[in-house]
Amino acid sequence: MTNIVLNVLVLAVLGAVSWRVLRGMRGLPLVWTVLHLCVLTAVFDTIMIDVGLYVFDPDKILGRYIWGAPLEDFAYAIAAGVGMPVLWVALGRRKSRQERA
C-alpha cells in the first residue's frame, strides 16, 4: 500500500467520525490552522530531508513535492489541524454534560 492510499483512508475516516462536530465549528479558523500547519510542514520537512534525518521510499510515494516535502506528508498536518480542534470540542462537550448532571 502506498502512502497516499493510507493517507486518503485515514482522512476519510477522520472526516466521517468528526463530521457532526465539524458542522458546528467555524470554517475559517480551521482552514487558517491547516494552512499554517502545511506551511510549517513544507519548511521543516524540507530541512529534515535535506540534512538526511529521514528518507522516503520512492516506491511508496507519488513523487510529487511541495518545495522539498512529499505531497503525502501534508496529510498529517491536515489530520492534526482538523482532528485536534474536533477532539477539543467533543471532550469539552462531554465534560460540560458531566458537570450539569
C-alpha positions as CSV (number, residue, x, y, z in Angstrom):
1,M,0.0,0.0,0.0
2,T,1.3,3.4,-0.9
3,N,1.4,6.3,1.5
4,I,-1.2,8.3,-0.5
5,V,-3.8,5.4,-0.2
6,L,-3.2,5.2,3.6
7,N,-3.5,9.0,3.9
8,V,-6.7,9.1,2.0
9,L,-8.2,6.3,4.1
10,V,-7.2,8.0,7.4
11,L,-8.5,11.4,6.3
12,A,-11.8,9.8,5.1
13,V,-12.3,8.1,8.4
14,L,-11.4,11.2,10.3
15,G,-13.9,13.2,8.2
16,A,-16.6,10.7,8.8
17,V,-16.1,10.4,12.5
18,S,-15.8,14.2,13.0
19,W,-18.5,15.3,10.7
20,R,-21.1,16.1,13.3
21,V,-18.7,18.3,15.3
22,L,-17.2,19.9,12.2
23,R,-20.6,21.1,11.1
24,G,-20.9,23.2,14.2
25,M,-17.5,24.8,14.0
26,R,-16.5,27.9,12.2
27,G,-14.6,27.1,9.0
28,L,-12.2,29.9,8.6
29,P,-10.2,29.2,11.8
30,L,-9.9,25.5,10.8
31,V,-8.7,26.4,7.3
32,W,-6.2,29.0,8.7
33,T,-4.8,26.4,11.1
34,V,-4.4,23.8,8.4
35,L,-2.8,26.3,6.1
36,H,-0.2,27.3,8.8
37,L,0.5,23.6,9.6
38,C,1.0,22.9,6.0
39,V,3.5,25.8,5.6
40,L,5.4,24.6,8.7
41,T,5.3,21.0,7.3
42,A,6.8,22.2,4.0
43,V,9.6,24.2,5.7
44,F,10.6,21.7,8.3
45,D,10.2,18.6,6.3
46,T,12.3,20.1,3.6
47,I,15.0,20.9,6.1
48,M,14.9,17.4,7.7
49,I,15.0,15.7,4.3
50,D,17.9,17.9,3.1
51,V,20.0,17.1,6.2
52,G,19.3,13.4,6.0
53,L,17.2,12.9,9.1
54,Y,14.8,10.7,7.1
55,V,14.3,9.4,3.6
56,F,11.1,8.3,1.9
57,D,10.9,5.1,-0.1
58,P,10.4,6.1,-3.7
59,D,8.1,3.1,-4.3
60,K,5.7,4.3,-1.6
61,I,5.3,8.0,-2.6
62,L,3.8,9.7,-5.7
63,G,7.0,11.6,-6.4
64,R,5.2,15.0,-6.2
65,Y,6.8,17.5,-3.9
66,I,5.8,20.9,-2.4
67,W,9.0,22.7,-2.0
68,G,11.0,19.7,-0.8
69,A,8.3,17.8,1.1
70,P,6.5,14.9,-0.5
71,L,2.8,15.5,-1.1
72,E,1.8,12.7,1.2
73,D,3.4,14.2,4.2
74,F,0.8,17.0,4.3
75,A,-2.0,14.6,5.2
76,Y,-0.6,14.5,8.8
77,A,-0.8,18.3,9.0
78,I,-4.4,18.3,7.7
79,A,-5.3,15.5,10.2
80,A,-3.8,17.3,13.1
81,G,-5.4,20.7,12.1
82,V,-8.8,19.1,11.9
83,G,-8.6,16.3,14.4
84,M,-7.3,18.3,17.4
85,P,-10.0,21.0,17.4
86,V,-12.7,18.4,16.9
87,L,-11.3,16.4,19.8
88,W,-11.1,19.6,22.0
89,V,-14.8,20.4,21.3
90,A,-16.0,16.9,21.7
91,L,-14.3,16.4,25.0
92,G,-15.4,19.8,26.2
93,R,-19.0,19.0,25.4
94,R,-18.7,15.7,27.3
95,K,-17.2,17.5,30.3
96,S,-20.0,20.1,30.3
97,R,-22.6,17.3,30.3
98,Q,-21.0,15.6,33.3
99,E,-20.8,18.9,35.2
100,R,-24.5,19.5,34.6
101,A,-25.5,16.1,35.8
